[in-house]
Amino acid sequence: MPRDVVWVAGGGAATDALQALSRDWRLHRITPGRAARSVNLQSVRVGLLDLDAPLPSSVVELVHQHQHIQWIALIPPGLLLQEKVRELIRECCYDFHTLPLDHGRLEVTLGRAYGMADLEALDEPPEPDWEGRDGTPIIGNSAPMLQLFKRLMRVADSDVPVLVQGESGTGKELAALAVHRNSRRAGGPFVAVNCGALPPQLIQSELFGHESGAFTGASRRKLGQLELAHGGTLLLDEIGDLGMELQVNLLRFLQEGTIWRVGGVQPVNVDVRVVAATHVDLADAVDAGQFREDLYYRLNVIQLDMPPLRDRGGDLMRLARFYLERYRHQRPRLRGFTQAAVEALYRHHWPGNVRELVNRVQRAVAMAEGRLIAPEDLGLRPPTEDHPKTLAQARARAERESVEAALRECAHNVSRAARQLGIGRVTLYRLINKYGITLPGRS
C-alpha cells in the first residue's frame, strides 16, 4: 500500500524527477499559502521540501509550524552556501538531497524517515487526562494515578467537602479543579484562596467579606470569596495555615450554610462546595493542637491523596515529553532526551514533584546546545559508569525498581503489589521471574 508524502513545492527544480518515484509513495503536492486547505498536515509524517533561491518565508514558517513531520530537503548544490538554508536543514530537517536526485537513495531515505516517524509516534506526549484553567495537565496512567482518577470521578458526583493532601508540587489545585469541572457545579465559579498567602488581619474580610464602614478603610461593601463562589466550588489551599479564629467561623459556615460579613447585622445564605488542600498531615496537626478536630472531620468527608512523582513510575517520562513539547517552540531543533538524561531523570528523587520537573524541562530547553537534552541541561548529574547503555536498559531498570518497591510496600504480598502496580498477578509473576527477584519463603 503506498505511503503518503507531502511535497512542498516552493519553486524548486525537483518537479520532474519526483514524478519518477516508485508506486510505493503517494505524493500530495501543496503550496505553503494553501497547505492548510489542501491537506491535513497534522496527520502527515514525512515531507519533501523542493527548495530554490530565494528561500520563501512561507516555506520556513510552514516547516517550523509542523516539526512533527520528518522533512527531507531537495536543493541545488549552490543553495547550501546560504546560511538560512543550512540553518533550516540543521534545525528542522531529517536529511537533505542535492540535485540531480538519485532516486534509489531518495527512496531509502524516505523509508528511514517513515521508520523514525513511527518510532516518534510511539513516544508522542499524551493528551492530558485533566486540564487546568491555564492548560496545565494532570497526566498519568500509573497505578496510583488511575486510582486517583477513579476516586475523582466518584467524588465529583457528590456534593460533600473534600480534603486533598499531598506534597508540594503534586497538583492539588488541579485535582480540586477536576472535581469542580466534573460536578453539577461545573457551570458555577471556581474560586481558589491560598490561606497561607493572606495576611492574618485581612483573611477574615477576604473569606467572609465586609460591610461599608466595618473598619477604617472599608469605604464600601465587599463580597468575600465564599460569596463569590456561590453556586460553585471554593478551594481553600494550604488550609493548615488557617488561624484558630477563622477555623471557628469556617466550621460554623459548614454547619449552617450561612456567613456573617465583617460588620454585618444579618447572616447571608451561601451555596458553595468547599474543597480544602494541604501539604501537611492535618491529623498530626490535630494531635499537636494546631487544627480543630471538629473542623478536620467536617472537611475530611472524602480524602484524596496526591501521589508523589517518585512513586508514579513511567508517568515521569510522559510528563517530561509533554512539557518538552509545550516549550519546544523556543528551540524547534530539540527532538527529545538522551539515554543518559532519561536515566538521570529516573534516578532523581523529585522533592519538588511535578512543579520541579516543569522547572527543569524549561531550564533544559533554554540551555540545551544539541538536538537532544542531556543531564547537564536539566541540572542533574550524569549517571555513573554503570548506567544502562540503551533506552531499553534504562526502562528495564526502572521497571525492576518499581516492582521491587511495590513488593516491599505490600510486605511481598503478590496480589496487593499487582493491584498497586495496576497489572495482573500473572504479569507480576512474569516480571518477578524476568528480573530474578526472590520472594521470602520461595526459592
Summary of the structure (lengths in Angstrom):
residues: 443
radius of gyration: 28.4
end to end distance: 52.1
largest distance: 88.6
contacts: 1342
relative contact order: 0.08
helix: 47%
strand: 16%
